[in-house]
Amino acid sequence: MCPARRTLSARRTLRARRALRASRARRTRDDHRTRSWPRPDQRALVLPPLLFVLVLLVLPVVFIALYSVGLRTNIPGTPTAFSLSGWQDFLFGGGSAFRGRFVYSIEIALIVSVATTLAAYPLAYFLAFVARRRRYALLLVLLAPFFTSYLLRVIAWQIILNNNGVVNSLLWALHLRPHGSAVSWLIYSNFSVALVLFYTWIPFVALPIFVVLENMDHRLPEAAADLGASRAATFWRVTLPLSLPGVIAGFVFVLIPTTGEFITPLLVGGPNNQLFGNSIQAFFGDTPDWNYGSVLAITLIVVVVVLTLAFGRFLQTDLRADARPQS
Amino acid sequence: MKPVGRIGAAGLAVYFWAFVIFLFAPLVVLVIFSMNSSATPTLPLSGFSTQWFRQAFSNTELTGALVRSVAIALIAAAIATALGIMASLGLLALRGRALSLALTMLLLPLVVPYICLAVGLLILVQEVGTQPTLAAVVLGHCVIVLPFAILVIMPRLRSLDPAMNEAARDLGASEFAALRLITLPLLMPALVSSGIICFVTSFDEFAIASFLAPSGQPTYPVFLYASARTPALLPEVIAVGAIIIAGSILLVAGAEGGRRWAERRLVGGAG
């Protein structure tokens, strides 16, 4: 049958048949699973990877915590003792410079997350509802830049935004600005840091929103329309609320990594645009003070873990045995 | 009524394609300047030249860093994929609280910021009493890519029909033989995806490598970062960057094409 001439009811029958087939497949699969996949000794296979993560992730974090309270130190010969002086300084005392850096980082991360989420929604909406047949190919087009080197993309932006870079030299060539006079806020500014972070993360936000829109029960907006809702009303009162889990997941997907970001400010930020991650980096690099750096690192880990716990249910992966099969 | 009207659909399409241009523009800029004869990347273009490619590949520091990164990424991808298979098989057999706990632990590297993991590993190396080495970089990369391996392999493993494995066991295959002859070949598309994702992530990783790579042995991202601040080296970096961009886009397209092809074949054969 020609898809253009397919009637509404025929489409519904087709969908019902597909759903039935899927549920049947699911049931047989579940039967298999309860029958005999899990053998007791198979469980032990999870131990080596667990040990790996314990030694190379949990243990390092424990060490950072010990450094942050002065129980260990990187300076040989220095006596170590429990001390909260680093924490006191960072939270209440003269370390306010780093508190300021922390607040600034959270601000930038929030601005970037809100902007990417707002900008990504129409992209996901286009993929899910307009680009019906080609949607997976187009999704890949959107995600492709994400798979190329992150550092290279930041360097590309450096070349574009530089004082004698692409944008400025283009303005000069078009006689829109006197030769040699660069737009001052184009690079080493809040703008450049936020723009590059926005650029980096937008495909990653579009993805979870697309997944939610794609898996949404498409009969619901149809029902709203049948009951007389306008397109706008259907969107605001049915589609948007239903897609909120994807929106929140996308938002957090950006918020978490940008909170710990430090490469972009190094390349396109000025001294005033360095983020909290840069402070941590400096304490373990050029001006070593591992104890104070550990205070900052633990702070960042705590913030990110709290964010993840708060939004965890929106980030849930499909890996639990009771989760619905993907196909 | 369709969810989007004709005008709305056209508007969304314009918006989408404008964004695609925005996303690809920086990559195109790099490719253009890689073939520009001037040493500074600025407009107007000064003429076609392949000299930066030749210069880049005769720069032994650059090629050394590339080789180092490829080797690290290959080893990390292999280890992480192997651990990912074990973890997926184990998780599949777990239930309830044990499953939640193990899954949380194994996906934890997704949450800890790379910069924190990097300084943590630096401390660990110091506490163990050794110097930063490339081996430490490999181990660090294994940790951060392990969740990707699990997230790719486990759904595929769950979708396999256990009857095939049982049939092999009934026919006398040992547990290990059944795994090697039945499960692993059926998992192959996921293993390839996992390998590619882990390779790409490790190859591109900067934070951990910048702290743990010994000063004379930078990985490619570490070298890239250092030379992005050295104007004289920039054209060569751009040239290699252009090749890497072209390569990774081809890899993504190829992997997706290959995955579809394999899935059609396997699913068609199994179902």
Contacts between the chains, C-beta under 8 A, distances in Angstrom:
chain1	res1	chain2	res2	distance
A	29	B	159	7.6
A	29	B	161	7.7
A	32	B	161	6.1
A	32	B	162	4.9
A	32	B	163	6.2
A	33	B	158	7.9
A	33	B	162	7.0
A	35	B	162	7.1
A	36	B	162	6.4
A	36	B	166	6.3
A	37	B	92	6.3
A	37	B	93	7.1
A	37	B	162	4.5
A	38	B	92	6.9
A	38	B	93	3.9
A	38	B	94	7.8
A	38	B	95	7.5
A	39	B	93	6.6
A	40	B	93	7.6
A	42	B	89	5.8
A	42	B	90	6.5
A	42	B	92	7.3
A	42	B	93	4.0
A	43	B	90	5.6
A	43	B	93	4.5
A	43	B	94	5.7
A	43	B	98	7.8
A	44	B	90	6.9
A	45	B	86	4.5
A	45	B	87	7.3
A	45	B	89	4.7
A	45	B	90	3.7
A	45	B	93	7.7
A	46	B	86	7.1
A	46	B	87	5.7
A	46	B	89	7.9
A	46	B	90	2.7
A	46	B	91	5.9
A	46	B	93	8.0
A	46	B	94	6.6
A	46	B	102	5.3
A	46	B	106	7.8
A	47	B	90	7.2
A	48	B	83	6.7
A	48	B	86	5.8
A	49	B	83	4.4
A	49	B	84	7.5
A	49	B	86	5.6
A	49	B	87	4.0
A	49	B	90	7.5
A	49	B	106	6.1
A	49	B	146	6.6
A	49	B	150	8.0
A	50	B	87	7.8
A	50	B	102	6.3
A	50	B	105	5.8
A	50	B	106	6.7
A	52	B	83	6.1
A	52	B	142	7.2
A	52	B	143	7.1
A	52	B	146	7.2
A	53	B	105	5.7
A	53	B	106	6.1
A	53	B	108	6.3
A	53	B	109	6.7
A	53	B	143	6.5
A	53	B	146	6.9
A	54	B	105	7.5
A	56	B	121	7.1
A	56	B	124	7.6
A	56	B	139	5.7
A	56	B	140	7.1
A	56	B	142	7.5
A	56	B	143	4.6
A	57	B	108	6.1
A	57	B	109	5.7
A	57	B	112	6.5
A	57	B	117	6.6
A	57	B	120	7.7
A	57	B	143	5.4
A	58	B	105	7.9
A	58	B	108	7.6
A	59	B	124	6.4
A	60	B	117	6.6
A	60	B	120	2.8
A	60	B	121	5.4
A	60	B	123	6.3
A	60	B	124	4.8
A	61	B	112	6.9
A	61	B	116	7.3
A	61	B	120	5.5
A	63	B	120	6.3
A	63	B	123	4.6
A	63	B	124	6.0
A	63	B	127	6.1
A	64	B	116	6.9
A	64	B	119	6.7
A	64	B	120	5.1
A	64	B	123	6.3
A	67	B	123	6.4
A	72	B	123	7.8
A	72	B	127	7.4
A	74	B	123	7.6
A	74	B	126	6.3
A	119	B	19	7.6
A	122	B	12	5.8
A	122	B	15	5.4
A	122	B	16	7.6
A	123	B	15	7.4
A	123	B	16	5.8
A	123	B	19	6.0
A	125	B	4	7.8
A	125	B	12	6.5
A	126	B	12	4.1
A	126	B	13	6.6
A	126	B	15	6.9
A	126	B	16	4.6
A	127	B	16	7.7
A	129	B	2	7.8
A	129	B	3	4.7
A	129	B	4	5.3
A	130	B	4	5.6
A	130	B	9	4.7
A	130	B	12	5.4
A	130	B	13	6.4
A	131	B	13	8.0
A	131	B	16	7.7
A	138	B	16	7.4
A	140	B	252	6.9
A	140	B	253	7.6
A	140	B	256	5.6
A	141	B	20	6.0
A	142	B	19	7.5
A	142	B	20	6.8
A	142	B	23	7.0
A	143	B	252	7.7
A	144	B	249	5.6
A	144	B	252	5.3
A	144	B	253	7.7
A	145	B	23	4.7
A	145	B	24	6.3
A	145	B	26	8.0
A	145	B	27	6.2
A	147	B	200	6.0
A	147	B	248	5.4
A	147	B	249	7.6
A	147	B	251	7.4
A	147	B	252	4.9
A	148	B	27	6.5
A	148	B	244	7.1
A	148	B	245	4.9
A	148	B	248	4.6
A	148	B	249	6.7
A	149	B	203	7.7
A	149	B	204	4.9
A	149	B	221	7.3
A	149	B	224	7.7
A	149	B	241	7.1
A	149	B	244	5.9
A	149	B	245	7.3
A	149	B	248	7.2
A	150	B	204	5.7
A	150	B	206	7.5
A	151	B	204	6.9
A	151	B	206	5.8
A	151	B	221	5.1
A	151	B	224	5.2
A	151	B	225	6.3
A	151	B	228	7.7
A	152	B	30	6.7
A	152	B	224	7.1
A	152	B	241	4.5
A	152	B	244	6.6
A	152	B	245	6.5
A	153	B	26	5.7
A	153	B	27	7.3
A	155	B	30	7.6
A	155	B	224	7.1
A	155	B	228	5.0
A	155	B	237	7.1
A	155	B	238	7.7
A	155	B	241	6.9
A	156	B	26	3.6
A	156	B	27	6.6
A	156	B	29	5.5
A	156	B	30	4.8
A	156	B	241	7.8
A	157	B	26	5.7
A	158	B	228	6.7
A	159	B	29	6.2
A	159	B	30	7.3
A	159	B	33	6.6
A	159	B	41	4.6
A	159	B	238	7.6
A	160	B	25	7.8
A	160	B	26	6.3
A	160	B	29	5.8
A	162	B	41	8.0
A	162	B	42	7.9
A	164	B	40	6.9
A	164	B	42	5.0
A	165	B	41	7.3
A	165	B	42	6.5
A	166	B	29	6.1
A	166	B	41	7.6
A	166	B	42	7.3
A	166	B	43	6.0
A	169	B	42	4.6
A	169	B	43	3.9
A	169	B	44	7.4
A	170	B	43	5.5
A	173	B	43	5.7
A	173	B	44	5.9
A	199	B	22	7.4
A	199	B	23	7.3
A	199	B	26	7.4
A	202	B	19	7.4
A	202	B	23	7.4
A	203	B	23	7.0
A	221	B	3	5.5
A	222	B	1	7.8
A	225	B	1	4.3
A	231	B	1	7.0
A	231	B	3	7.2
A	231	B	4	7.5
A	231	B	5	6.1
A	231	B	8	7.4
A	234	B	3	7.1
A	235	B	3	7.6
A	239	B	3	6.9
A	256	B	111	7.1
A	256	B	113	7.9
A	257	B	113	7.4
A	259	B	113	7.3
A	260	B	113	3.0
A	260	B	114	7.0
A	260	B	115	5.5
A	260	B	116	6.9
A	262	B	115	5.6
A	262	B	207	7.3
A	263	B	206	5.9
A	263	B	207	7.6
A	263	B	225	7.7
A	266	B	225	7.5
A	267	B	225	7.7
A	267	B	228	6.2
A	277	B	113	7.0
A	277	B	115	4.7
A	280	B	115	5.5
A	280	B	116	7.2
A	280	B	119	6.4
A	281	B	115	6.2
A	284	B	118	7.9
A	284	B	119	4.6
A	284	B	122	6.1
A	284	B	211	6.7
A	285	B	211	7.7
A	290	B	119	7.8
A	290	B	123	6.8
A	293	B	119	6.5
A	294	B	119	7.5
A	294	B	123	7.8
A	297	B	115	7.4
A	297	B	116	4.7
A	297	B	119	5.6
A	297	B	120	7.4
A	300	B	113	5.7
A	300	B	115	7.4
A	300	B	116	5.8
A	301	B	112	6.1
A	301	B	113	7.0
A	301	B	116	5.2
A	304	B	111	5.9
A	304	B	112	7.2
A	304	B	113	5.9
A	305	B	111	6.3
A	308	B	111	5.0
A	317	B	107	7.3
A	317	B	151	6.5
A	318	B	155	6.3
A	319	B	91	7.1
A	319	B	103	6.1
A	319	B	150	7.6
A	319	B	151	7.3
A	319	B	154	5.4
A	319	B	155	7.2
A	320	B	99	7.0
A	320	B	100	7.7
A	320	B	103	7.4
A	321	B	92	7.8
A	321	B	95	6.7
A	321	B	99	6.7
A	325	B	158	7.4
A	325	B	159	6.9
A	326	B	155	5.8
A	326	B	159	7.8
A	327	B	159	7.3
